């Protein structure tokens, strides 16, 4: 079969770049598609990544791509793919702007998108005043705040999850308020739990009508339906997510109950032979370090499978 590339990597974030760092060491002709859309695009600093603490994510991506140059086996296409399919001859075909690329293996590192709650002003405060849980990537810089808030809805709409983030916020602030945004039942459950196991945590069940970024640091003002307001040092929340784009659905991948791409360890092959997944699109652990790890798994697995097939031999997985 004539094909353009051995491996197609879709995604130019930490997962896709990590996959490529392994593949180049096996000298497979590879194309990496980078749409330029990154979940952490608004963040100016990365954390919890050794040697890259408090540094710009864009510099991380640029440095990774610079490392590829000495190998000469990777082509980077700064374009967003429109379609991806498996042809009758077994090759995978990617398409964008009426151009096609073919390859034997695919690494999906397409990531996810955050789905913000329908609270006016939320999007304007994201990253600058609303920090994504858990509070490892953001939060430490606000250490010493007199108070902080946790938006206890969506993925944080349970007692255990809300208190988990509240305890983290207490490492940076003197007290924390859990805002249930009109959920009286959750507020009652949280209040009861705090009566049994006290902590410097309060509960506020009022409905939030608007969020406004205050001018100082990460401070954010919450406005309520009773016309009252409260300003916090920062607000922590984990919004819902969805898979970015439709490429996984186009191929017909099996998804988990949480709507991530289902993969099999240790090399993260999906339900479709020859397709691997890495990063946020296949795990609920949405961290750079997790993306790097899963990218490394796929960057190891895709070449091994292809090399076995080249000689009609059995792969180790």
Secondary structure, 3 states (H helix, E strand, C coil): CCCCEEEEEECCCHHHHHHHHHHHHHCCCEEEECCCCCCCCCCCCECCCCCCCCECHHHHHHHHHHHHCCCCCEEEECCCCCEEEECCCCCEEEEECCEEEEEEEEEECCCEEEECCCCCCHHHHECCCEEECCCCCCCHHHCCEEEEEEECCHHHCCHHHHHHHHHHHCCCEEEEEEECCCCHHHHHHHHHHHHHCCCCEEEECCCEEEEEECCCCCCEEEEECCCCEEEECCEEECCEEEECCCHHHHHCCCECCCCCECCECCCCECCCCCEEECHHHHCCCCCHHHHHHHHHHHHHHHHHHHHHHHCCCCCCC
